Amino acid sequence: MKWAWRLGRFAGIDVYMHATFLLIIGWIALSYWLDGSSLAAVASGVGFTLLLFACVVLHEYGHALTARRYGIKTRDITLYPIGGVARLERMPDDPRQELWVALAGPAVNLVIAALLFGWLVISGEWTPLEQLSMTGGPFLERLMTTNLFLALFNLLPAFPMDGGRVLRALLAMKLDYARATQWAATLGQAIAFILGFIGLFSNPFLLFIALFVWIGAGQESGATQMRTALAGIPVGRAMLTEFHRVSSAGTLADVVALILSGTQHDFPVEDEGHGVVGVLARGTVFAALARQGQSARVADVMARNFETADSYDMLETVLPRLQASDTPLIPIMHGGQLVGLLTLENVGEFLAIQSALHAPGTLPAG
């Protein structure tokens, strides 16, 4: 994963920290230094932030482990300045399952807050809430209130927060999935508009949240409409059937010749007697050329972890895997043979053609 460092693997799921996460650590350190002008204050602020993001990781594990109960794998969990993201292979098809997966994350934060509340009551370290601030007050009590805030904020009925998925799941129990998503996305964008309006006169940070929600709602609606348009269509109808493949024993000079001779930029890699053994993307080729030159072996730079699909698989199930994949194409197999490639570009072209064919006023052929 680009610009991300692997922190470890827990419960069979890799956890990454994106490089931009360091920005929030730096901002917190600076804020505490300006507030307290001491290394102790900086250490306290950074320590609180790291512990808070540990709770965010547990939140994402709530989603991931609940999804695992329904046979859905999680590719990884990544920490960003705005929170964590668990990349599920897909969302559950059953709205009830999606409901429980969405609720599992905020439930983890509520459990953490309840445990901290119990400890504070038993230890007698409770401080009136009005005396708390982001930088002042008992450490554990601030952590408790922040977990409560995370749970409530994530339950806002707006994508991409968990509350948007909860609302969509509830609506999908009565409506079709696409219509339920559209209703939830519309409400989410309405909430984003309200947050943005309030932010203009109070807190500029609300403008950032409003933009985040507005974009997330639009993306979720668009993705669902695409999946609906692809429903019931096999991969074989949309895949590329004319393409070049490269040998794992070849060099990057061979790949450069193929790139310059045509429009294909990403290639399946085959090994004689073993079929498809890797995928070579354009970005990987350029990076390897800069480091090692054209004499580098394909086998040394290709991606060995990649998705495959059968030509009889449905596009609606393969597309989310392609979107979540670290490689820009999926080799399409049938009967143990490579029969095609699937990329986001050719899926988009297929949709455009289907839209044109079904546009009002289009005359049937013949």
Rosetta blueprint (number, residue, H / E / L):
1 M L
2 K L
3 W L
4 A E
5 W E
6 R E
7 L E
8 G E
9 R E
10 F E
11 A L
12 G L
13 I E
14 D E
15 V E
16 Y E
17 M E
18 H E
19 A L
20 T L
21 F H
22 L H
23 L H
24 I H
25 I H
26 G H
27 W H
28 I H
29 A H
30 L H
31 S H
32 Y H
33 W H
34 L H
35 D H
36 G H
37 S L
38 S L
39 L H
40 A H
41 A H
42 V H
43 A H
44 S H
45 G H
46 V H
47 G H
48 F H
49 T H
50 L H
51 L H
52 L H
53 F H
54 A H
55 C H
56 V H
57 V H
58 L H
59 H H
60 E H
61 Y H
62 G H
63 H H
64 A H
65 L H
66 T H
67 A H
68 R H
69 R H
70 Y L
71 G L
72 I L
73 K L
74 T E
75 R E
76 D E
77 I E
78 T E
79 L E
80 Y E
81 P L
82 I L
83 G E
84 G E
85 V E
86 A E
87 R E
88 L E
89 E L
90 R L
91 M L
92 P L
93 D L
94 D L
95 P H
96 R H
97 Q H
98 E H
99 L H
100 W H
101 V H
102 A H
103 L H
104 A H
105 G H
106 P H
107 A H
108 V H
109 N H
110 L H
111 V H
112 I H
113 A H
114 A H
115 L H
116 L H
117 F H
118 G H
119 W H
120 L H
121 V H
122 I H
123 S H
124 G L
125 E L
126 W L
127 T L
128 P L
129 L H
130 E H
131 Q H
132 L L
133 S L
134 M L
135 T L
136 G L
137 G L
138 P L
139 F H
140 L H
141 E H
142 R H
143 L H
144 M H
145 T H
146 T H
147 N H
148 L H
149 F H
150 L H
151 A H
152 L H
153 F H
154 N H
155 L L
156 L L
157 P L
158 A L
159 F L
160 P L
161 M L
162 D H
163 G H
164 G H
165 R H
166 V H
167 L H
168 R H
169 A H
170 L H
171 L H
172 A H
173 M L
174 K L
175 L L
176 D L
177 Y H
178 A H
179 R H
180 A H
181 T H
182 Q H
183 W H
184 A H
185 A H
186 T H
187 L H
188 G H
189 Q H
190 A H
191 I H
192 A H
193 F H
194 I H
195 L H
196 G H
197 F H
198 I H
199 G H
200 L H
201 F H
202 S L
203 N L
204 P H
205 F H
206 L H
207 L H
208 F H
209 I H
210 A H
211 L H
212 F H
213 V H
214 W H
215 I H
216 G H
217 A H
218 G H
219 Q H
220 E H
221 S H
222 G H
223 A H
224 T H
225 Q H
226 M H
227 R H
228 T H
229 A H
230 L L
231 A L
232 G L
233 I L
234 P E
235 V H
236 G H
237 R H
238 A L
239 M L
240 L E
241 T L
242 E L
243 F L
244 H L
245 R L
246 V E
247 S E
248 S L
249 A L
250 G L
251 T E
252 L H
253 A H
254 D H
255 V H
256 V H
257 A H
258 L H
259 I H
260 L H
261 S H
262 G L
263 T L
264 Q L
265 H L
266 D L
267 F E
268 P E
269 V E
270 E E
271 D E
272 E L
273 G L
274 H L
275 G E
276 V E
277 V E
278 G E
279 V E
280 L E
281 A L
282 R H
283 G H
284 T H
285 V H
286 F H
287 A H
288 A H
289 L H
290 A H
291 R H
292 Q H
293 G L
294 Q L
295 S L
296 A L
297 R E
298 V H
299 A H
300 D H
301 V H
302 M L
303 A E
304 R L
305 N L
306 F L
307 E L
308 T L
309 A E
310 D E
311 S L
312 Y L
313 D L
314 M E
315 L H
316 E H
317 T H
318 V H
319 L H
320 P H
321 R H
322 L H
323 Q H
324 A H
325 S L
326 D L
327 T L
328 P L
329 L E
330 I E
331 P E
332 I E
333 M E
334 H E
335 G L
336 G L
337 Q E
338 L E
339 V E
340 G E
341 L E
342 L E
343 T E
344 L H
345 E H
346 N H
347 V H
348 G H
349 E H
350 F H
351 L H
352 A H
353 I H
354 Q H
355 S H
356 A H
357 L H
358 H L
359 A L
360 P L
361 G L
362 T L
363 L L
364 P L
365 A L
366 G L
